Amino acid sequence: MDEIVNHTILNRAAQFRGWVLNGTVVLERLVDVYLSRHFCYHKEEQEEIMELVFAASSGMPFDPKKNLFQIILKKHHRSFYDENTELIHDIAYIIKQRNILAHYLLDRTDAALDRFLKSGEVGFIKFKEVTETIYFTENDIAKITQKIERCIQIVNGLLPSKEQFENTPSRNKPPTS
């Protein structure tokens, strides 16, 4: 019985993590695209800045990108920013939940397994300042993934189509005579 419960909670934790992490990666990459297009006009330069500066593998975490994204929206798209104030708050919330699921240890103590069997809650142990367990239900994860999907739609809507982008003035666009 314990082996089956352990296997079941491991699978459920992997599902929870996978759903949130995968969506967050897509959202983060869209923010990378937005930022690279803001700073560079040419496709080659956009790809270079994405890989060298904004890509997670370059060492720039999502939170500083979120902050830069917010500054750009406030400065260059103020009406959009004012109409979508929850976007940045939702991204901050998503980052926090993603970090819990990515970095916290799955709680497989007897009490956690019992809680999982009774309510379907999966606990992740935080070992920072104080040790505490943060629990998620499938409903909690569904709410997080809904926020992720909504943010993806909003950020994706900010990305101009190729035609729009090529016809938009940019400080990095080569001057025409």
C-alpha positions as CSV (number, residue, x, y, z in Angstrom):
1,M,0.0,0.0,0.0
2,D,2.7,2.5,1.0
3,E,4.6,1.8,-2.2
4,I,1.5,2.4,-4.3
5,V,0.7,5.7,-2.5
6,N,4.3,6.8,-2.9
7,H,4.2,6.1,-6.6
8,T,0.9,7.9,-6.9
9,I,2.0,11.0,-5.1
10,L,5.3,11.1,-7.1
11,N,3.2,10.9,-10.4
12,R,0.8,13.6,-9.2
13,A,3.7,15.9,-8.1
14,A,5.4,15.4,-11.5
15,Q,2.1,16.3,-13.2
16,F,1.7,19.4,-11.1
17,R,5.3,20.4,-11.8
18,G,5.1,19.7,-15.5
19,W,1.9,21.6,-16.1
20,V,3.2,24.8,-14.4
21,L,6.8,24.6,-15.5
22,N,5.9,24.0,-19.1
23,G,3.5,26.9,-19.3
24,T,5.9,29.2,-17.5
25,V,8.6,28.4,-20.0
26,V,6.3,29.3,-22.8
27,L,5.3,32.6,-21.1
28,E,9.0,33.4,-20.3
29,R,10.0,32.8,-23.9
30,L,7.3,35.1,-25.1
31,V,8.5,37.9,-22.8
32,D,12.0,37.2,-24.2
33,V,10.7,37.7,-27.7
34,Y,9.0,40.9,-26.7
35,L,12.1,42.3,-25.0
36,S,14.4,41.3,-27.9
37,R,12.0,42.9,-30.4
38,H,11.9,46.1,-28.3
39,F,15.7,46.5,-28.3
40,C,16.5,45.1,-31.8
41,Y,15.0,45.5,-35.2
42,H,16.8,42.9,-37.3
43,K,15.8,39.3,-36.8
44,E,19.5,38.2,-36.4
45,E,20.0,40.8,-33.6
46,Q,16.8,39.8,-31.9
47,E,17.9,36.1,-31.9
48,E,21.3,37.1,-30.6
49,I,20.0,39.2,-27.7
50,M,17.5,36.5,-26.9
51,E,20.2,33.9,-26.6
52,L,23.0,36.0,-25.0
53,V,21.0,38.2,-22.7
54,F,17.4,37.0,-22.1
55,A,17.5,33.2,-22.5
56,A,17.3,31.4,-19.1
57,S,20.5,29.6,-20.0
58,S,22.3,32.9,-20.1
59,G,21.6,33.3,-16.4
60,M,19.0,36.0,-16.5
61,P,16.1,34.8,-14.3
62,F,12.5,35.5,-15.2
63,D,11.9,38.0,-12.4
64,P,14.3,40.7,-13.7
65,K,12.9,40.2,-17.2
66,K,9.4,40.7,-15.7
67,N,10.6,44.0,-14.2
68,L,12.1,45.2,-17.4
69,F,8.9,44.2,-19.3
70,Q,6.9,46.2,-16.8
71,I,9.1,49.3,-17.2
72,I,8.9,49.1,-21.0
73,L,5.1,48.7,-20.9
74,K,4.7,51.7,-18.5
75,K,7.0,53.8,-20.7
76,H,5.9,52.8,-24.2
77,H,2.4,51.3,-23.9
78,R,1.0,53.2,-20.9
79,S,-2.7,52.8,-21.9
80,F,-2.2,49.0,-22.3
81,Y,-0.4,48.8,-19.0
82,D,-3.1,50.8,-17.2
83,E,-5.8,48.5,-18.7
84,N,-3.9,45.3,-17.8
85,T,-2.4,46.1,-14.3
86,E,-3.0,42.5,-13.2
87,L,-0.7,41.1,-15.9
88,I,2.5,42.0,-14.0
89,H,1.0,40.8,-10.7
90,D,-0.1,37.5,-12.3
91,I,3.4,37.0,-13.8
92,A,5.0,37.6,-10.4
93,Y,2.5,35.1,-8.8
94,I,3.3,32.5,-11.6
95,I,7.1,32.9,-11.0
96,K,6.6,32.3,-7.3
97,Q,4.5,29.2,-7.8
98,R,6.9,27.9,-10.5
99,N,9.8,28.3,-8.1
100,I,8.0,26.4,-5.4
101,L,7.2,23.5,-7.7
102,A,10.7,23.5,-9.3
103,H,12.8,23.8,-6.2
104,Y,10.9,22.5,-3.2
105,L,11.2,18.9,-2.0
106,L,8.1,16.7,-2.4
107,D,6.8,15.9,1.1
108,R,6.4,12.1,1.4
109,T,6.2,11.9,5.2
110,D,3.4,9.7,6.7
111,A,1.3,12.9,7.5
112,A,1.7,14.2,3.9
113,L,0.8,10.8,2.4
114,D,-2.3,10.6,4.6
115,R,-3.3,14.2,3.6
116,F,-2.8,13.2,-0.1
117,L,-5.1,10.2,0.3
118,K,-7.8,12.2,2.1
119,S,-7.8,15.4,0.1
120,G,-5.5,14.9,-3.0
121,E,-3.2,17.7,-1.7
122,V,0.5,17.4,-2.6
123,G,3.0,19.1,-0.3
124,F,6.3,20.7,-1.1
125,I,8.7,21.5,1.6
126,K,10.4,24.9,1.9
127,F,13.8,24.9,3.6
128,K,14.4,28.6,3.8
129,E,14.4,30.7,7.1
130,V,11.7,28.3,8.4
131,T,10.8,24.9,7.3
132,E,7.2,24.7,6.1
133,T,5.1,22.6,3.7
134,I,3.1,24.3,0.9
135,Y,0.2,22.2,-0.4
136,F,-1.4,22.2,-3.8
137,T,-4.6,20.6,-5.0
138,E,-5.5,19.9,-8.6
139,N,-7.8,22.9,-8.4
140,D,-4.9,25.1,-7.2
141,I,-2.8,24.0,-10.2
142,A,-5.7,24.6,-12.6
143,K,-6.0,28.2,-11.3
144,I,-2.2,28.7,-11.8
145,T,-2.3,27.2,-15.3
146,Q,-5.4,29.4,-16.2
147,K,-3.4,32.4,-15.1
148,I,-0.4,31.2,-17.2
149,E,-2.7,30.7,-20.3
150,R,-4.2,34.2,-19.9
151,C,-0.8,35.8,-19.5
152,I,0.4,33.9,-22.6
153,Q,-2.5,35.2,-24.6
154,I,-2.0,38.8,-23.5
155,V,1.8,38.8,-24.1
156,N,1.3,37.0,-27.4
157,G,-1.2,39.7,-28.4
158,L,1.5,42.4,-27.7
159,L,3.8,40.8,-30.3
160,P,3.2,42.4,-33.6
161,S,2.7,40.4,-36.7
162,K,5.7,40.3,-39.1
163,E,4.1,42.8,-41.4
164,Q,3.3,45.2,-38.5
165,F,6.8,44.8,-37.0
166,E,8.6,45.5,-40.3
167,N,6.6,48.7,-40.8
168,T,7.0,50.0,-37.2
169,P,9.6,52.7,-36.7
170,S,12.4,51.7,-34.4
171,R,15.5,53.4,-33.0
172,N,17.4,50.3,-34.3
173,K,15.9,50.4,-37.7
174,P,18.4,51.4,-40.4
175,P,17.7,54.9,-41.7
176,T,16.1,55.1,-45.1
177,S,16.8,57.8,-47.6
